[in-house]
Amino acid sequence: MKYLLFTFLFLFAFFSNHNKVSALNDYEIIKICKKERKKRNCIVNMKEKKIKLLKGKRIKIPVIQFKR
């Protein structure tokens, strides 16, 4: 019984997140780009990446190293 419940929960979790894409909304993009030096360029680039992501195309994500 325990294994059946575990299998059901695992399959439910696996299939519930299938094929979903979440992108930033416009407010979040503006909030992130407030810190940038060139705000307008940042907003335009982020919105282009959002559109590409929603269409299913690949985008480049920069990796920022953690500083201690």
A tleap script that builds the chain and sets N, CA, C and O, in Angstrom:
source leaprc.protein.ff14SB
mol = sequence {
  NMET LYS TYR LEU LEU PHE THR PHE LEU PHE
  LEU PHE ALA PHE PHE SER ASN HIE ASN LYS
  VAL SER ALA LEU ASN ASP TYR GLU ILE ILE
  LYS ILE CYS LYS LYS GLU ARG LYS LYS ARG
  ASN CYS ILE VAL ASN MET LYS GLU LYS LYS
  ILE LYS LEU LEU LYS GLY LYS ARG ILE LYS
  ILE PRO VAL ILE GLN PHE LYS CARG
}
set mol.1.N position { 0.821 -1.191 0.000 }
set mol.1.CA position { 0.000 0.000 0.000 }
set mol.1.C position { 0.870 1.262 0.000 }
set mol.1.O position { 0.573 2.249 -0.673 }
set mol.2.N position { 1.945 1.193 0.773 }
set mol.2.CA position { 2.852 2.334 0.871 }
set mol.2.C position { 3.525 2.602 -0.480 }
set mol.2.O position { 3.681 3.754 -0.885 }
set mol.3.N position { 3.917 1.537 -1.163 }
set mol.3.CA position { 4.577 1.682 -2.456 }
set mol.3.C position { 3.620 2.195 -3.525 }
set mol.3.O position { 4.018 2.956 -4.408 }
set mol.4.N position { 2.376 1.785 -3.446 }
set mol.4.CA position { 1.362 2.246 -4.384 }
set mol.4.C position { 1.128 3.750 -4.226 }
set mol.4.O position { 1.024 4.476 -5.215 }
set mol.5.N position { 1.048 4.207 -2.986 }
set mol.5.CA position { 0.875 5.635 -2.720 }
set mol.5.C position { 2.088 6.432 -3.197 }
set mol.5.O position { 1.936 7.484 -3.818 }
set mol.6.N position { 3.280 5.937 -2.912 }
set mol.6.CA position { 4.500 6.612 -3.354 }
set mol.6.C position { 4.565 6.691 -4.874 }
set mol.6.O position { 4.926 7.731 -5.423 }
set mol.7.N position { 4.221 5.608 -5.556 }
set mol.7.CA position { 4.242 5.578 -7.023 }
set mol.7.C position { 3.230 6.559 -7.598 }
set mol.7.O position { 3.530 7.272 -8.555 }
set mol.8.N position { 2.039 6.598 -7.021 }
set mol.8.CA position { 1.018 7.521 -7.485 }
set mol.8.C position { 1.463 8.975 -7.307 }
set mol.8.O position { 1.308 9.781 -8.224 }
set mol.9.N position { 2.008 9.316 -6.150 }
set mol.9.CA position { 2.468 10.691 -5.903 }
set mol.9.C position { 3.624 11.070 -6.820 }
set mol.9.O position { 3.698 12.204 -7.292 }
set mol.10.N position { 4.521 10.128 -7.073 }
set mol.10.CA position { 5.638 10.390 -7.973 }
set mol.10.C position { 5.152 10.659 -9.388 }
set mol.10.O position { 5.595 11.613 -10.029 }
set mol.11.N position { 4.249 9.830 -9.875 }
set mol.11.CA position { 3.721 10.023 -11.224 }
set mol.11.C position { 2.901 11.297 -11.330 }
set mol.11.O position { 2.957 11.981 -12.352 }
set mol.12.N position { 2.157 11.623 -10.313 }
set mol.12.CA position { 1.378 12.862 -10.309 }
set mol.12.C position { 2.298 14.079 -10.373 }
set mol.12.O position { 2.043 15.007 -11.139 }
set mol.13.N position { 3.356 14.082 -9.582 }
set mol.13.CA position { 4.302 15.195 -9.585 }
set mol.13.C position { 5.035 15.294 -10.916 }
set mol.13.O position { 5.307 16.392 -11.403 }
set mol.14.N position { 5.349 14.154 -11.497 }
set mol.14.CA position { 6.083 14.143 -12.765 }
set mol.14.C position { 5.233 14.691 -13.908 }
set mol.14.O position { 5.724 15.480 -14.715 }
set mol.15.N position { 3.984 14.290 -13.987 }
set mol.15.CA position { 3.127 14.707 -15.094 }
set mol.15.C position { 2.450 16.054 -14.875 }
set mol.15.O position { 1.970 16.656 -15.835 }
set mol.16.N position { 2.399 16.540 -13.646 }
set mol.16.CA position { 1.748 17.828 -13.410 }
set mol.16.C position { 2.618 18.995 -13.887 }
set mol.16.O position { 2.084 20.052 -14.221 }
set mol.17.N position { 3.931 18.830 -13.927 }
set mol.17.CA position { 4.831 19.901 -14.356 }
set mol.17.C position { 5.286 19.738 -15.798 }
set mol.17.O position { 6.213 20.426 -16.226 }
set mol.18.N position { 4.681 18.876 -16.533 }
set mol.18.CA position { 5.105 18.575 -17.889 }
set mol.18.C position { 4.733 19.704 -18.852 }
set mol.18.O position { 3.585 20.143 -18.899 }
set mol.19.N position { 5.725 20.164 -19.618 }
set mol.19.CA position { 5.523 21.101 -20.723 }
set mol.19.C position { 4.976 22.462 -20.284 }
set mol.19.O position { 4.123 23.032 -20.963 }
set mol.20.N position { 5.453 22.977 -19.173 }
set mol.20.CA position { 5.056 24.307 -18.727 }
set mol.20.C position { 6.262 25.230 -18.814 }
set mol.20.O position { 7.379 24.847 -18.466 }
set mol.21.N position { 6.024 26.447 -19.282 }
set mol.21.CA position { 7.079 27.438 -19.373 }
set mol.21.C position { 6.633 28.656 -18.587 }
set mol.21.O position { 5.527 29.160 -18.781 }
set mol.22.N position { 7.488 29.121 -17.708 }
set mol.22.CA position { 7.149 30.337 -16.976 }
set mol.22.C position { 8.181 31.405 -17.323 }
set mol.22.O position { 9.387 31.171 -17.250 }
set mol.23.N position { 7.693 32.558 -17.692 }
set mol.23.CA position { 8.560 33.674 -18.037 }
set mol.23.C position { 8.215 34.848 -17.116 }
set mol.23.O position { 7.149 34.886 -16.501 }
set mol.24.N position { 9.128 35.783 -17.042 }
set mol.24.CA position { 8.898 36.958 -16.205 }
set mol.24.C position { 7.813 37.841 -16.812 }
set mol.24.O position { 7.716 37.969 -18.032 }
set mol.25.N position { 7.000 38.446 -15.953 }
set mol.25.CA position { 6.032 39.405 -16.476 }
set mol.25.C position { 6.712 40.772 -16.594 }
set mol.25.O position { 7.857 40.941 -16.173 }
set mol.26.N position { 6.003 41.737 -17.166 }
set mol.26.CA position { 6.608 43.039 -17.452 }
set mol.26.C position { 7.060 43.766 -16.182 }
set mol.26.O position { 8.104 44.418 -16.177 }
set mol.27.N position { 6.283 43.655 -15.121 }
set mol.27.CA position { 6.661 44.318 -13.862 }
set mol.27.C position { 7.974 43.754 -13.322 }
set mol.27.O position { 8.828 44.515 -12.868 }
set mol.28.N position { 8.144 42.445 -13.365 }
set mol.28.CA position { 9.376 41.832 -12.871 }
set mol.28.C position { 10.574 42.221 -13.726 }
set mol.28.O position { 11.675 42.407 -13.207 }
set mol.29.N position { 10.362 42.345 -15.042 }
set mol.29.CA position { 11.445 42.762 -15.932 }
set mol.29.C position { 11.891 44.178 -15.597 }
set mol.29.O position { 13.089 44.450 -15.516 }
set mol.30.N position { 10.946 45.070 -15.405 }
set mol.30.CA position { 11.281 46.464 -15.059 }
set mol.30.C position { 11.973 46.525 -13.704 }
set mol.30.O position { 12.914 47.298 -13.524 }
set mol.31.N position { 11.522 45.725 -12.758 }
set mol.31.CA position { 12.119 45.691 -11.423 }
set mol.31.C position { 13.577 45.226 -11.472 }
set mol.31.O position { 14.428 45.767 -10.765 }
set mol.32.N position { 13.862 44.226 -12.304 }
set mol.32.CA position { 15.232 43.724 -12.448 }
set mol.32.C position { 16.113 44.756 -13.145 }
set mol.32.O position { 17.270 44.941 -12.767 }
set mol.33.N position { 15.572 45.429 -14.160 }
set mol.33.CA position { 16.368 46.356 -14.958 }
set mol.33.C position { 16.557 47.724 -14.317 }
set mol.33.O position { 17.286 48.553 -14.861 }
set mol.34.N position { 15.928 47.983 -13.190 }
set mol.34.CA position { 16.127 49.260 -12.492 }
set mol.34.C position { 17.576 49.425 -12.050 }
set mol.34.O position { 18.090 50.542 -11.993 }
set mol.35.N position { 18.229 48.316 -11.741 }
set mol.35.CA position { 19.599 48.348 -11.240 }
set mol.35.C position { 20.628 48.533 -12.343 }
set mol.35.O position { 21.771 48.902 -12.071 }
set mol.36.N position { 20.238 48.282 -13.573 }
set mol.36.CA position { 21.180 48.341 -14.696 }
set mol.36.C position { 21.492 49.776 -15.103 }
set mol.36.O position { 20.716 50.698 -14.852 }
set mol.37.N position { 22.629 49.935 -15.727 }
set mol.37.CA position { 23.063 51.255 -16.172 }
set mol.37.C position { 22.251 51.719 -17.389 }
set mol.37.O position { 21.808 52.866 -17.451 }
set mol.38.N position { 22.066 50.812 -18.349 }
set mol.38.CA position { 21.272 51.105 -19.544 }
set mol.38.C position { 19.925 50.402 -19.402 }
set mol.38.O position { 19.755 49.265 -19.842 }
set mol.39.N position { 18.979 51.090 -18.787 }
set mol.39.CA position { 17.700 50.478 -18.450 }
set mol.39.C position { 16.896 50.082 -19.683 }
set mol.39.O position { 16.323 48.993 -19.729 }
set mol.40.N position { 16.852 50.951 -20.669 }
set mol.40.CA position { 16.033 50.694 -21.858 }
set mol.40.C position { 16.532 49.468 -22.619 }
set mol.40.O position { 15.731 48.636 -23.043 }
set mol.41.N position { 17.842 49.352 -22.793 }
set mol.41.CA position { 18.414 48.192 -23.482 }
set mol.41.C position { 18.129 46.904 -22.715 }
set mol.41.O position { 17.833 45.868 -23.310 }
set mol.42.N position { 18.221 46.980 -21.401 }
set mol.42.CA position { 17.955 45.816 -20.567 }
set mol.42.C position { 16.507 45.357 -20.736 }
set mol.42.O position { 16.245 44.164 -20.894 }
set mol.43.N position { 15.579 46.293 -20.704 }
set mol.43.CA position { 14.164 45.958 -20.838 }
set mol.43.C position { 13.875 45.332 -22.206 }
set mol.43.O position { 13.158 44.336 -22.295 }
set mol.44.N position { 14.431 45.913 -23.263 }
set mol.44.CA position { 14.210 45.383 -24.617 }
set mol.44.C position { 14.786 43.980 -24.742 }
set mol.44.O position { 14.135 43.094 -25.295 }
set mol.45.N position { 16.004 43.764 -24.232 }
set mol.45.CA position { 16.632 42.436 -24.309 }
set mol.45.C position { 15.850 41.391 -23.524 }
set mol.45.O position { 15.659 40.269 -23.993 }
set mol.46.N position { 15.397 41.762 -22.328 }
set mol.46.CA position { 14.648 40.815 -21.506 }
set mol.46.C position { 13.314 40.453 -22.151 }
set mol.46.O position { 12.897 39.296 -22.097 }
set mol.47.N position { 12.639 41.433 -22.765 }
set mol.47.CA position { 11.361 41.145 -23.417 }
set mol.47.C position { 11.557 40.263 -24.648 }
set mol.47.O position { 10.726 39.399 -24.927 }
set mol.48.N position { 12.650 40.472 -25.388 }
set mol.48.CA position { 12.944 39.600 -26.530 }
set mol.48.C position { 13.199 38.174 -26.067 }
set mol.48.O position { 12.717 37.225 -26.686 }
set mol.49.N position { 13.955 38.013 -24.981 }
set mol.49.CA position { 14.219 36.682 -24.444 }
set mol.49.C position { 12.935 36.032 -23.959 }
set mol.49.O position { 12.753 34.825 -24.120 }
set mol.50.N position { 12.049 36.813 -23.372 }
set mol.50.CA position { 10.770 36.283 -22.901 }
set mol.50.C position { 9.948 35.742 -24.065 }
set mol.50.O position { 9.366 34.662 -23.969 }
set mol.51.N position { 9.903 36.491 -25.164 }
set mol.51.CA position { 9.132 36.058 -26.336 }
set mol.51.C position { 9.727 34.783 -26.929 }
set mol.51.O position { 8.995 33.862 -27.293 }
set mol.52.N position { 11.064 34.732 -27.026 }
set mol.52.CA position { 11.719 33.528 -27.558 }
set mol.52.C position { 11.449 32.323 -26.669 }
set mol.52.O position { 11.215 31.221 -27.166 }
set mol.53.N position { 11.483 32.530 -25.347 }
set mol.53.CA position { 11.243 31.438 -24.411 }
set mol.53.C position { 9.816 30.916 -24.545 }
set mol.53.O position { 9.593 29.705 -24.524 }
set mol.54.N position { 8.857 31.816 -24.681 }
set mol.54.CA position { 7.462 31.393 -24.816 }
set mol.54.C position { 7.202 30.686 -26.144 }
set mol.54.O position { 6.312 29.840 -26.234 }
set mol.55.N position { 7.978 31.030 -27.178 }
set mol.55.CA position { 7.835 30.352 -28.469 }
set mol.55.C position { 8.513 28.986 -28.476 }
set mol.55.O position { 8.271 28.173 -29.369 }
set mol.56.N position { 9.362 28.734 -27.484 }
set mol.56.CA position { 10.035 27.443 -27.400 }
set mol.56.C position { 11.436 27.445 -27.956 }
set mol.56.O position { 12.041 26.382 -28.104 }
set mol.57.N position { 11.970 28.611 -28.268 }
set mol.57.CA position { 13.328 28.698 -28.791 }
set mol.57.C position { 14.317 28.761 -27.631 }
set mol.57.O position { 13.945 29.077 -26.501 }
set mol.58.N position { 15.566 28.461 -27.922 }
set mol.58.CA position { 16.605 28.483 -26.903 }
set mol.58.C position { 17.073 29.909 -26.642 }
set mol.58.O position { 17.113 30.740 -27.549 }
set mol.59.N position { 17.426 30.176 -25.388 }
set mol.59.CA position { 18.000 31.466 -25.020 }
set mol.59.C position { 19.266 31.212 -24.223 }
set mol.59.O position { 19.429 30.149 -23.623 }
set mol.60.N position { 20.161 32.189 -24.218 }
set mol.60.CA position { 21.379 32.083 -23.434 }
set mol.60.C position { 21.133 32.700 -22.064 }
set mol.60.O position { 20.567 33.786 -21.942 }
set mol.61.N position { 21.571 31.985 -21.046 }
set mol.61.CA position { 21.430 32.466 -19.664 }
set mol.61.C position { 22.836 32.635 -19.104 }
set mol.61.O position { 23.570 31.653 -18.986 }
set mol.62.N position { 23.231 33.871 -18.752 }
set mol.62.CA position { 24.574 34.052 -18.205 }
set mol.62.C position { 24.678 33.494 -16.804 }
set mol.62.O position { 23.724 33.549 -16.027 }
set mol.63.N position { 25.850 32.954 -16.483 }
set mol.63.CA position { 26.101 32.393 -15.159 }
set mol.63.C position { 26.934 33.409 -14.389 }
set mol.63.O position { 28.026 33.786 -14.814 }
set mol.64.N position { 26.413 33.840 -13.269 }
set mol.64.CA position { 27.100 34.824 -12.423 }
set mol.64.C position { 27.697 34.058 -11.243 }
set mol.64.O position { 26.992 33.353 -10.521 }
set mol.65.N position { 29.010 34.210 -11.063 }
set mol.65.CA position { 29.689 33.498 -9.997 }
set mol.65.C position { 29.360 34.122 -8.652 }
set mol.65.O position { 29.205 35.337 -8.529 }
set mol.66.N position { 29.258 33.267 -7.653 }
set mol.66.CA position { 28.963 33.709 -6.303 }
set mol.66.C position { 30.236 34.228 -5.642 }
set mol.66.O position { 31.268 33.557 -5.648 }
set mol.67.N position { 30.155 35.424 -5.075 }
set mol.67.CA position { 31.308 36.016 -4.386 }
set mol.67.C position { 31.081 35.915 -2.881 }
set mol.67.O position { 30.005 36.230 -2.373 }
set mol.68.N position { 32.109 35.474 -2.191 }
set mol.68.CA position { 31.982 35.341 -0.729 }
set mol.68.C position { 32.366 36.604 -0.024 }
set mol.68.O position { 32.317 36.664 1.204 }
savepdb mol mol.pdb
quit
